[in-house]
Amino acid sequence: MISITPRDVAMNHTYNITEIVGSSPNGTDQAIKNAVAEASKSLRNMAWFEVVSVRGNLDGDEVVHWQVTIKVGFRHES
């Protein structure tokens, strides 16, 4: 028999996921930070992110700009 305590219920969360693209000429870390900063303007309870893809723009043989697509998980409020 499985017993569920109030503590177990409190530890369960439901998340929505949204996808956003951040960009920066200063590398992937800054592109991720830009994406999270922009998402935080309209999302509450952000809990995690996952990098989905990384792209770069080239000028000749030089990388001049980075784009990082991330999925952001945010908790539903109770």
HTML snippet that shows the backbone in 3Dmol.js (N, CA, C, O; Angstrom):
<script src="https://3Dmol.org/build/3Dmol-min.js"></script>
<div id="view" style="width:600px;height:400px;position:relative"></div>
<script>
const pdb = `
ATOM      1  N   MET A   1       0.841  -1.182   0.000  1.00  0.00           N
ATOM      2  CA  MET A   1       0.000   0.000   0.000  1.00  0.00           C
ATOM      3  C   MET A   1       0.881   1.239   0.000  1.00  0.00           C
ATOM      4  O   MET A   1       1.857   1.304   0.748  1.00  0.00           O
ATOM      5  N   ILE A   2       0.550   2.217  -0.827  1.00  0.00           N
ATOM      6  CA  ILE A   2       1.288   3.467  -0.914  1.00  0.00           C
ATOM      7  C   ILE A   2       0.604   4.502  -0.036  1.00  0.00           C
ATOM      8  O   ILE A   2      -0.608   4.705  -0.111  1.00  0.00           O
ATOM      9  N   SER A   3       1.402   5.148   0.791  1.00  0.00           N
ATOM     10  CA  SER A   3       0.882   6.179   1.672  1.00  0.00           C
ATOM     11  C   SER A   3       1.419   7.531   1.209  1.00  0.00           C
ATOM     12  O   SER A   3       2.630   7.695   1.068  1.00  0.00           O
ATOM     13  N   ILE A   4       0.537   8.496   0.972  1.00  0.00           N
ATOM     14  CA  ILE A   4       0.941   9.838   0.547  1.00  0.00           C
ATOM     15  C   ILE A   4       0.729  10.790   1.710  1.00  0.00           C
ATOM     16  O   ILE A   4      -0.378  10.934   2.229  1.00  0.00           O
ATOM     17  N   THR A   5       1.810  11.431   2.104  1.00  0.00           N
ATOM     18  CA  THR A   5       1.754  12.388   3.213  1.00  0.00           C
ATOM     19  C   THR A   5       1.596  13.802   2.659  1.00  0.00           C
ATOM     20  O   THR A   5       1.833  14.027   1.473  1.00  0.00           O
ATOM     21  N   PRO A   6       1.199  14.758   3.500  1.00  0.00           N
ATOM     22  CA  PRO A   6       1.119  16.155   3.047  1.00  0.00           C
ATOM     23  C   PRO A   6       2.451  16.656   2.497  1.00  0.00           C
ATOM     24  O   PRO A   6       2.470  17.464   1.568  1.00  0.00           O
ATOM     25  N   ARG A   7       3.561  16.187   3.055  1.00  0.00           N
ATOM     26  CA  ARG A   7       4.881  16.594   2.563  1.00  0.00           C
ATOM     27  C   ARG A   7       5.072  16.125   1.131  1.00  0.00           C
ATOM     28  O   ARG A   7       5.617  16.867   0.314  1.00  0.00           O
ATOM     29  N   ASP A   8       4.630  14.896   0.799  1.00  0.00           N
ATOM     30  CA  ASP A   8       4.751  14.376  -0.560  1.00  0.00           C
ATOM     31  C   ASP A   8       3.941  15.234  -1.535  1.00  0.00           C
ATOM     32  O   ASP A   8       4.406  15.523  -2.637  1.00  0.00           O
ATOM     33  N   VAL A   9       2.765  15.631  -1.147  1.00  0.00           N
ATOM     34  CA  VAL A   9       1.915  16.436  -2.009  1.00  0.00           C
ATOM     35  C   VAL A   9       2.557  17.795  -2.247  1.00  0.00           C
ATOM     36  O   VAL A   9       2.525  18.310  -3.365  1.00  0.00           O
ATOM     37  N   ALA A  10       3.133  18.372  -1.218  1.00  0.00           N
ATOM     38  CA  ALA A  10       3.772  19.674  -1.346  1.00  0.00           C
ATOM     39  C   ALA A  10       4.969  19.628  -2.284  1.00  0.00           C
ATOM     40  O   ALA A  10       5.316  20.662  -2.855  1.00  0.00           O
ATOM     41  N   MET A  11       5.606  18.505  -2.470  1.00  0.00           N
ATOM     42  CA  MET A  11       6.790  18.388  -3.310  1.00  0.00           C
ATOM     43  C   MET A  11       6.441  18.188  -4.783  1.00  0.00           C
ATOM     44  O   MET A  11       7.325  18.297  -5.634  1.00  0.00           O
ATOM     45  N   ASN A  12       5.194  17.902  -5.108  1.00  0.00           N
ATOM     46  CA  ASN A  12       4.786  17.713  -6.490  1.00  0.00           C
ATOM     47  C   ASN A  12       4.441  19.054  -7.109  1.00  0.00           C
ATOM     48  O   ASN A  12       3.706  19.846  -6.522  1.00  0.00           O
ATOM     49  N   HIS A  13       4.967  19.304  -8.283  1.00  0.00           N
ATOM     50  CA  HIS A  13       4.709  20.555  -8.977  1.00  0.00           C
ATOM     51  C   HIS A  13       4.236  20.250 -10.391  1.00  0.00           C
ATOM     52  O   HIS A  13       4.564  19.205 -10.953  1.00  0.00           O
ATOM     53  N   THR A  14       3.476  21.154 -10.950  1.00  0.00           N
ATOM     54  CA  THR A  14       3.076  21.084 -12.335  1.00  0.00           C
ATOM     55  C   THR A  14       3.728  22.253 -13.058  1.00  0.00           C
ATOM     56  O   THR A  14       3.718  23.382 -12.568  1.00  0.00           O
ATOM     57  N   TYR A  15       4.291  21.976 -14.224  1.00  0.00           N
ATOM     58  CA  TYR A  15       5.030  22.989 -14.969  1.00  0.00           C
ATOM     59  C   TYR A  15       4.426  23.221 -16.340  1.00  0.00           C
ATOM     60  O   TYR A  15       3.875  22.304 -16.947  1.00  0.00           O
ATOM     61  N   ASN A  16       4.529  24.434 -16.820  1.00  0.00           N
ATOM     62  CA  ASN A  16       4.345  24.761 -18.222  1.00  0.00           C
ATOM     63  C   ASN A  16       5.728  24.975 -18.802  1.00  0.00           C
ATOM     64  O   ASN A  16       6.677  25.284 -18.081  1.00  0.00           O
ATOM     65  N   ILE A  17       5.833  24.810 -20.095  1.00  0.00           N
ATOM     66  CA  ILE A  17       7.111  25.016 -20.771  1.00  0.00           C
ATOM     67  C   ILE A  17       6.882  25.989 -21.917  1.00  0.00           C
ATOM     68  O   ILE A  17       5.921  25.860 -22.677  1.00  0.00           O
ATOM     69  N   THR A  18       7.766  26.952 -22.030  1.00  0.00           N
ATOM     70  CA  THR A  18       7.740  27.864 -23.160  1.00  0.00           C
ATOM     71  C   THR A  18       9.128  27.882 -23.792  1.00  0.00           C
ATOM     72  O   THR A  18      10.130  27.607 -23.131  1.00  0.00           O
ATOM     73  N   GLU A  19       9.169  28.202 -25.055  1.00  0.00           N
ATOM     74  CA  GLU A  19      10.448  28.218 -25.769  1.00  0.00           C
ATOM     75  C   GLU A  19      10.759  29.654 -26.168  1.00  0.00           C
ATOM     76  O   GLU A  19       9.880  30.389 -26.617  1.00  0.00           O
ATOM     77  N   ILE A  20      12.020  30.049 -26.000  1.00  0.00           N
ATOM     78  CA  ILE A  20      12.431  31.416 -26.301  1.00  0.00           C
ATOM     79  C   ILE A  20      13.852  31.381 -26.865  1.00  0.00           C
ATOM     80  O   ILE A  20      14.639  30.493 -26.537  1.00  0.00           O
ATOM     81  N   VAL A  21      14.165  32.348 -27.710  1.00  0.00           N
ATOM     82  CA  VAL A  21      15.497  32.438 -28.319  1.00  0.00           C
ATOM     83  C   VAL A  21      16.172  33.694 -27.803  1.00  0.00           C
ATOM     84  O   VAL A  21      15.627  34.793 -27.910  1.00  0.00           O
ATOM     85  N   GLY A  22      17.364  33.526 -27.241  1.00  0.00           N
ATOM     86  CA  GLY A  22      18.184  34.657 -26.825  1.00  0.00           C
ATOM     87  C   GLY A  22      19.346  34.792 -27.779  1.00  0.00           C
ATOM     88  O   GLY A  22      19.788  33.810 -28.376  1.00  0.00           O
ATOM     89  N   SER A  23      19.839  36.000 -27.923  1.00  0.00           N
ATOM     90  CA  SER A  23      20.971  36.201 -28.817  1.00  0.00           C
ATOM     91  C   SER A  23      21.973  37.163 -28.195  1.00  0.00           C
ATOM     92  O   SER A  23      21.641  37.967 -27.324  1.00  0.00           O
ATOM     93  N   SER A  24      23.209  37.054 -28.673  1.00  0.00           N
ATOM     94  CA  SER A  24      24.274  37.924 -28.181  1.00  0.00           C
ATOM     95  C   SER A  24      25.500  37.786 -29.078  1.00  0.00           C
ATOM     96  O   SER A  24      25.786  36.697 -29.575  1.00  0.00           O
ATOM     97  N   PRO A  25      26.217  38.872 -29.285  1.00  0.00           N
ATOM     98  CA  PRO A  25      27.503  38.771 -29.973  1.00  0.00           C
ATOM     99  C   PRO A  25      28.616  38.282 -29.031  1.00  0.00           C
ATOM    100  O   PRO A  25      29.738  38.022 -29.463  1.00  0.00           O
ATOM    101  N   ASN A  26      28.280  38.162 -27.727  1.00  0.00           N
ATOM    102  CA  ASN A  26      29.288  37.846 -26.710  1.00  0.00           C
ATOM    103  C   ASN A  26      29.288  36.392 -26.265  1.00  0.00           C
ATOM    104  O   ASN A  26      29.851  36.084 -25.215  1.00  0.00           O
ATOM    105  N   GLY A  27      28.680  35.488 -27.023  1.00  0.00           N
ATOM    106  CA  GLY A  27      28.760  34.070 -26.690  1.00  0.00           C
ATOM    107  C   GLY A  27      27.443  33.475 -26.235  1.00  0.00           C
ATOM    108  O   GLY A  27      26.453  34.179 -26.034  1.00  0.00           O
ATOM    109  N   THR A  28      27.458  32.150 -26.076  1.00  0.00           N
ATOM    110  CA  THR A  28      26.243  31.413 -25.732  1.00  0.00           C
ATOM    111  C   THR A  28      25.765  31.693 -24.315  1.00  0.00           C
ATOM    112  O   THR A  28      24.561  31.784 -24.079  1.00  0.00           O
ATOM    113  N   ASP A  29      26.690  31.832 -23.367  1.00  0.00           N
ATOM    114  CA  ASP A  29      26.265  32.119 -21.986  1.00  0.00           C
ATOM    115  C   ASP A  29      25.465  33.409 -21.916  1.00  0.00           C
ATOM    116  O   ASP A  29      24.431  33.471 -21.251  1.00  0.00           O
ATOM    117  N   GLN A  30      25.943  34.431 -22.598  1.00  0.00           N
ATOM    118  CA  GLN A  30      25.224  35.713 -22.577  1.00  0.00           C
ATOM    119  C   GLN A  30      23.901  35.612 -23.319  1.00  0.00           C
ATOM    120  O   GLN A  30      22.923  36.246 -22.923  1.00  0.00           O
ATOM    121  N   ALA A  31      23.853  34.830 -24.381  1.00  0.00           N
ATOM    122  CA  ALA A  31      22.589  34.629 -25.101  1.00  0.00           C
ATOM    123  C   ALA A  31      21.559  33.953 -24.198  1.00  0.00           C
ATOM    124  O   ALA A  31      20.384  34.321 -24.214  1.00  0.00           O
ATOM    125  N   ILE A  32      21.996  32.963 -23.408  1.00  0.00           N
ATOM    126  CA  ILE A  32      21.091  32.298 -22.456  1.00  0.00           C
ATOM    127  C   ILE A  32      20.615  33.291 -21.405  1.00  0.00           C
ATOM    128  O   ILE A  32      19.424  33.355 -21.102  1.00  0.00           O
ATOM    129  N   LYS A  33      21.536  34.062 -20.852  1.00  0.00           N
ATOM    130  CA  LYS A  33      21.159  35.057 -19.842  1.00  0.00           C
ATOM    131  C   LYS A  33      20.170  36.070 -20.407  1.00  0.00           C
ATOM    132  O   LYS A  33      19.240  36.480 -19.713  1.00  0.00           O
ATOM    133  N   ASN A  34      20.362  36.478 -21.665  1.00  0.00           N
ATOM    134  CA  ASN A  34      19.436  37.423 -22.300  1.00  0.00           C
ATOM    135  C   ASN A  34      18.051  36.799 -22.455  1.00  0.00           C
ATOM    136  O   ASN A  34      17.041  37.468 -22.234  1.00  0.00           O
ATOM    137  N   ALA A  35      17.997  35.522 -22.833  1.00  0.00           N
ATOM    138  CA  ALA A  35      16.710  34.829 -22.986  1.00  0.00           C
ATOM    139  C   ALA A  35      15.991  34.728 -21.644  1.00  0.00           C
ATOM    140  O   ALA A  35      14.790  34.984 -21.560  1.00  0.00           O
ATOM    141  N   VAL A  36      16.717  34.358 -20.603  1.00  0.00           N
ATOM    142  CA  VAL A  36      16.108  34.222 -19.267  1.00  0.00           C
ATOM    143  C   VAL A  36      15.641  35.586 -18.758  1.00  0.00           C
ATOM    144  O   VAL A  36      14.564  35.695 -18.172  1.00  0.00           O
ATOM    145  N   ALA A  37      16.432  36.607 -18.978  1.00  0.00           N
ATOM    146  CA  ALA A  37      16.045  37.956 -18.535  1.00  0.00           C
ATOM    147  C   ALA A  37      14.773  38.416 -19.240  1.00  0.00           C
ATOM    148  O   ALA A  37      13.897  39.013 -18.615  1.00  0.00           O
ATOM    149  N   GLU A  38      14.670  38.140 -20.532  1.00  0.00           N
ATOM    150  CA  GLU A  38      13.468  38.535 -21.271  1.00  0.00           C
ATOM    151  C   GLU A  38      12.262  37.732 -20.811  1.00  0.00           C
ATOM    152  O   GLU A  38      11.177  38.287 -20.631  1.00  0.00           O
ATOM    153  N   ALA A  39      12.443  36.422 -20.617  1.00  0.00           N
ATOM    154  CA  ALA A  39      11.336  35.572 -20.152  1.00  0.00           C
ATOM    155  C   ALA A  39      10.839  36.029 -18.784  1.00  0.00           C
ATOM    156  O   ALA A  39       9.640  35.975 -18.508  1.00  0.00           O
ATOM    157  N   SER A  40      11.748  36.474 -17.936  1.00  0.00           N
ATOM    158  CA  SER A  40      11.360  36.864 -16.574  1.00  0.00           C
ATOM    159  C   SER A  40      10.485  38.118 -16.548  1.00  0.00           C
ATOM    160  O   SER A  40       9.876  38.426 -15.524  1.00  0.00           O
ATOM    161  N   LYS A  41      10.420  38.837 -17.660  1.00  0.00           N
ATOM    162  CA  LYS A  41       9.554  40.020 -17.720  1.00  0.00           C
ATOM    163  C   LYS A  41       8.079  39.632 -17.737  1.00  0.00           C
ATOM    164  O   LYS A  41       7.227  40.415 -17.316  1.00  0.00           O
ATOM    165  N   SER A  42       7.773  38.424 -18.223  1.00  0.00           N
ATOM    166  CA  SER A  42       6.365  38.033 -18.321  1.00  0.00           C
ATOM    167  C   SER A  42       6.030  36.711 -17.636  1.00  0.00           C
ATOM    168  O   SER A  42       4.855  36.365 -17.518  1.00  0.00           O
ATOM    169  N   LEU A  43       7.034  35.969 -17.186  1.00  0.00           N
ATOM    170  CA  LEU A  43       6.790  34.685 -16.534  1.00  0.00           C
ATOM    171  C   LEU A  43       7.161  34.755 -15.065  1.00  0.00           C
ATOM    172  O   LEU A  43       8.158  35.373 -14.691  1.00  0.00           O
ATOM    173  N   ARG A  44       6.341  34.112 -14.231  1.00  0.00           N
ATOM    174  CA  ARG A  44       6.665  33.998 -12.810  1.00  0.00           C
ATOM    175  C   ARG A  44       6.989  32.543 -12.506  1.00  0.00           C
ATOM    176  O   ARG A  44       6.625  31.651 -13.273  1.00  0.00           O
ATOM    177  N   ASN A  45       7.652  32.306 -11.421  1.00  0.00           N
ATOM    178  CA  ASN A  45       7.953  30.961 -10.925  1.00  0.00           C
ATOM    179  C   ASN A  45       8.803  30.145 -11.889  1.00  0.00           C
ATOM    180  O   ASN A  45       8.634  28.930 -11.994  1.00  0.00           O
ATOM    181  N   MET A  46       9.719  30.812 -12.597  1.00  0.00           N
ATOM    182  CA  MET A  46      10.618  30.063 -13.471  1.00  0.00           C
ATOM    183  C   MET A  46      11.486  29.156 -12.608  1.00  0.00           C
ATOM    184  O   MET A  46      11.996  29.579 -11.571  1.00  0.00           O
ATOM    185  N   ALA A  47      11.651  27.917 -13.037  1.00  0.00           N
ATOM    186  CA  ALA A  47      12.358  26.949 -12.210  1.00  0.00           C
ATOM    187  C   ALA A  47      13.577  26.354 -12.897  1.00  0.00           C
ATOM    188  O   ALA A  47      14.544  26.005 -12.220  1.00  0.00           O
ATOM    189  N   TRP A  48      13.561  26.227 -14.222  1.00  0.00           N
ATOM    190  CA  TRP A  48      14.673  25.579 -14.918  1.00  0.00           C
ATOM    191  C   TRP A  48      14.654  25.959 -16.393  1.00  0.00           C
ATOM    192  O   TRP A  48      13.664  26.483 -16.902  1.00  0.00           O
ATOM    193  N   PHE A  49      15.763  25.685 -17.066  1.00  0.00           N
ATOM    194  CA  PHE A  49      15.806  25.846 -18.512  1.00  0.00           C
ATOM    195  C   PHE A  49      16.576  24.685 -19.118  1.00  0.00           C
ATOM    196  O   PHE A  49      17.371  24.025 -18.448  1.00  0.00           O
ATOM    197  N   GLU A  50      16.325  24.451 -20.395  1.00  0.00           N
ATOM    198  CA  GLU A  50      17.003  23.410 -21.162  1.00  0.00           C
ATOM    199  C   GLU A  50      17.430  24.019 -22.492  1.00  0.00           C
ATOM    200  O   GLU A  50      16.614  24.630 -23.183  1.00  0.00           O
ATOM    201  N   VAL A  51      18.701  23.861 -22.859  1.00  0.00           N
ATOM    202  CA  VAL A  51      19.168  24.343 -24.150  1.00  0.00           C
ATOM    203  C   VAL A  51      18.688  23.380 -25.232  1.00  0.00           C
ATOM    204  O   VAL A  51      18.971  22.183 -25.182  1.00  0.00           O
ATOM    205  N   VAL A  52      17.959  23.917 -26.211  1.00  0.00           N
ATOM    206  CA  VAL A  52      17.407  23.116 -27.294  1.00  0.00           C
ATOM    207  C   VAL A  52      18.322  23.145 -28.509  1.00  0.00           C
ATOM    208  O   VAL A  52      18.571  22.114 -29.134  1.00  0.00           O
ATOM    209  N   SER A  53      18.821  24.333 -28.840  1.00  0.00           N
ATOM    210  CA  SER A  53      19.716  24.441 -29.996  1.00  0.00           C
ATOM    211  C   SER A  53      20.594  25.670 -29.870  1.00  0.00           C
ATOM    212  O   SER A  53      20.271  26.621 -29.158  1.00  0.00           O
ATOM    213  N   VAL A  54      21.709  25.629 -30.575  1.00  0.00           N
ATOM    214  CA  VAL A  54      22.656  26.740 -30.619  1.00  0.00           C
ATOM    215  C   VAL A  54      22.978  27.010 -32.085  1.00  0.00           C
ATOM    216  O   VAL A  54      23.292  26.096 -32.847  1.00  0.00           O
ATOM    217  N   ARG A  55      22.896  28.275 -32.460  1.00  0.00           N
ATOM    218  CA  ARG A  55      23.234  28.696 -33.817  1.00  0.00           C
ATOM    219  C   ARG A  55      24.154  29.898 -33.750  1.00  0.00           C
ATOM    220  O   ARG A  55      24.202  30.608 -32.745  1.00  0.00           O
ATOM    221  N   GLY A  56      24.874  30.114 -34.821  1.00  0.00           N
ATOM    222  CA  GLY A  56      25.720  31.285 -34.901  1.00  0.00           C
ATOM    223  C   GLY A  56      25.653  31.913 -36.270  1.00  0.00           C
ATOM    224  O   GLY A  56      25.450  31.236 -37.277  1.00  0.00           O
ATOM    225  N   ASN A  57      25.827  33.224 -36.289  1.00  0.00           N
ATOM    226  CA  ASN A  57      25.907  33.948 -37.554  1.00  0.00           C
ATOM    227  C   ASN A  57      27.365  34.182 -37.882  1.00  0.00           C
ATOM    228  O   ASN A  57      28.183  34.474 -37.010  1.00  0.00           O
ATOM    229  N   LEU A  58      27.669  34.047 -39.156  1.00  0.00           N
ATOM    230  CA  LEU A  58      29.045  34.205 -39.624  1.00  0.00           C
ATOM    231  C   LEU A  58      29.185  35.441 -40.500  1.00  0.00           C
ATOM    232  O   LEU A  58      28.271  35.821 -41.232  1.00  0.00           O
ATOM    233  N   ASP A  59      30.338  36.042 -40.403  1.00  0.00           N
ATOM    234  CA  ASP A  59      30.754  37.083 -41.341  1.00  0.00           C
ATOM    235  C   ASP A  59      32.082  36.610 -41.900  1.00  0.00           C
ATOM    236  O   ASP A  59      33.127  36.784 -41.274  1.00  0.00           O
ATOM    237  N   GLY A  60      32.037  36.011 -43.079  1.00  0.00           N
ATOM    238  CA  GLY A  60      33.224  35.361 -43.621  1.00  0.00           C
ATOM    239  C   GLY A  60      33.520  34.124 -42.796  1.00  0.00           C
ATOM    240  O   GLY A  60      32.689  33.221 -42.702  1.00  0.00           O
ATOM    241  N   ASP A  61      34.691  34.079 -42.204  1.00  0.00           N
ATOM    242  CA  ASP A  61      35.061  32.941 -41.361  1.00  0.00           C
ATOM    243  C   ASP A  61      35.049  33.284 -39.872  1.00  0.00           C
ATOM    244  O   ASP A  61      35.637  32.571 -39.059  1.00  0.00           O
ATOM    245  N   GLU A  62      34.373  34.384 -39.520  1.00  0.00           N
ATOM    246  CA  GLU A  62      34.295  34.829 -38.127  1.00  0.00           C
ATOM    247  C   GLU A  62      32.882  34.640 -37.576  1.00  0.00           C
ATOM    248  O   GLU A  62      31.905  34.963 -38.253  1.00  0.00           O
ATOM    249  N   VAL A  63      32.769  34.118 -36.351  1.00  0.00           N
ATOM    250  CA  VAL A  63      31.485  34.065 -35.661  1.00  0.00           C
ATOM    251  C   VAL A  63      31.214  35.463 -35.112  1.00  0.00           C
ATOM    252  O   VAL A  63      32.006  35.998 -34.336  1.00  0.00           O
ATOM    253  N   VAL A  64      30.085  36.053 -35.524  1.00  0.00           N
ATOM    254  CA  VAL A  64      29.786  37.421 -35.105  1.00  0.00           C
ATOM    255  C   VAL A  64      28.586  37.524 -34.171  1.00  0.00           C
ATOM    256  O   VAL A  64      28.380  38.554 -33.530  1.00  0.00           O
ATOM    257  N   HIS A  65      27.786  36.446 -34.094  1.00  0.00           N
ATOM    258  CA  HIS A  65      26.596  36.509 -33.243  1.00  0.00           C
ATOM    259  C   HIS A  65      26.135  35.095 -32.912  1.00  0.00           C
ATOM    260  O   HIS A  65      26.242  34.185 -33.735  1.00  0.00           O
ATOM    261  N   TRP A  66      25.623  34.923 -31.699  1.00  0.00           N
ATOM    262  CA  TRP A  66      25.122  33.626 -31.241  1.00  0.00           C
ATOM    263  C   TRP A  66      23.626  33.704 -30.997  1.00  0.00           C
ATOM    264  O   TRP A  66      23.119  34.736 -30.558  1.00  0.00           O
ATOM    265  N   GLN A  67      22.911  32.609 -31.282  1.00  0.00           N
ATOM    266  CA  GLN A  67      21.506  32.457 -30.927  1.00  0.00           C
ATOM    267  C   GLN A  67      21.362  31.137 -30.189  1.00  0.00           C
ATOM    268  O   GLN A  67      21.869  30.111 -30.641  1.00  0.00           O
ATOM    269  N   VAL A  68      20.667  31.161 -29.046  1.00  0.00           N
ATOM    270  CA  VAL A  68      20.439  29.957 -28.253  1.00  0.00           C
ATOM    271  C   VAL A  68      18.935  29.837 -28.000  1.00  0.00           C
ATOM    272  O   VAL A  68      18.314  30.743 -27.443  1.00  0.00           O
ATOM    273  N   THR A  69      18.362  28.712 -28.414  1.00  0.00           N
ATOM    274  CA  THR A  69      16.958  28.424 -28.135  1.00  0.00           C
ATOM    275  C   THR A  69      16.896  27.619 -26.849  1.00  0.00           C
ATOM    276  O   THR A  69      17.570  26.598 -26.711  1.00  0.00           O
ATOM    277  N   ILE A  70      16.076  28.086 -25.902  1.00  0.00           N
ATOM    278  CA  ILE A  70      15.925  27.376 -24.635  1.00  0.00           C
ATOM    279  C   ILE A  70      14.448  27.113 -24.371  1.00  0.00           C
ATOM    280  O   ILE A  70      13.577  27.856 -24.822  1.00  0.00           O
ATOM    281  N   LYS A  71      14.187  26.049 -23.637  1.00  0.00           N
ATOM    282  CA  LYS A  71      12.870  25.799 -23.070  1.00  0.00           C
ATOM    283  C   LYS A  71      12.950  26.228 -21.615  1.00  0.00           C
ATOM    284  O   LYS A  71      13.892  25.866 -20.911  1.00  0.00           O
ATOM    285  N   VAL A  72      11.976  26.990 -21.164  1.00  0.00           N
ATOM    286  CA  VAL A  72      11.925  27.470 -19.789  1.00  0.00           C
ATOM    287  C   VAL A  72      10.732  26.817 -19.112  1.00  0.00           C
ATOM    288  O   VAL A  72       9.607  26.903 -19.606  1.00  0.00           O
ATOM    289  N   GLY A  73      10.977  26.160 -17.976  1.00  0.00           N
ATOM    290  CA  GLY A  73       9.912  25.562 -17.192  1.00  0.00           C
ATOM    291  C   GLY A  73       9.520  26.483 -16.055  1.00  0.00           C
ATOM    292  O   GLY A  73      10.369  26.974 -15.311  1.00  0.00           O
ATOM    293  N   PHE A  74       8.216  26.712 -15.930  1.00  0.00           N
ATOM    294  CA  PHE A  74       7.741  27.543 -14.823  1.00  0.00           C
ATOM    295  C   PHE A  74       6.567  26.852 -14.146  1.00  0.00           C
ATOM    296  O   PHE A  74       5.704  26.265 -14.799  1.00  0.00           O
ATOM    297  N   ARG A  75       6.557  26.938 -12.806  1.00  0.00           N
ATOM    298  CA  ARG A  75       5.558  26.253 -11.986  1.00  0.00           C
ATOM    299  C   ARG A  75       4.212  26.952 -12.008  1.00  0.00           C
ATOM    300  O   ARG A  75       4.126  28.180 -12.029  1.00  0.00           O
ATOM    301  N   HIS A  76       3.177  26.151 -12.003  1.00  0.00           N
ATOM    302  CA  HIS A  76       1.827  26.669 -11.801  1.00  0.00           C
ATOM    303  C   HIS A  76       1.702  27.073 -10.343  1.00  0.00           C
ATOM    304  O   HIS A  76       2.251  26.417  -9.458  1.00  0.00           O
ATOM    305  N   GLU A  77       0.979  28.155 -10.100  1.00  0.00           N
ATOM    306  CA  GLU A  77       0.719  28.554  -8.722  1.00  0.00           C
ATOM    307  C   GLU A  77      -0.425  27.739  -8.176  1.00  0.00           C
ATOM    308  O   GLU A  77      -1.357  27.382  -8.896  1.00  0.00           O
ATOM    309  N   SER A  78      -0.344  27.448  -6.895  1.00  0.00           N
ATOM    310  CA  SER A  78      -1.421  26.672  -6.248  1.00  0.00           C
ATOM    311  C   SER A  78      -2.597  27.537  -5.925  1.00  0.00           C
ATOM    312  O   SER A  78      -3.590  27.052  -5.381  1.00  0.00           O
TER     313      SER A  78
END
`;
const viewer = $3Dmol.createViewer("view");
viewer.addModel(pdb, "pdb");
viewer.setStyle({}, {cartoon: {color: "spectrum"}});
viewer.zoomTo();
viewer.render();
</script>
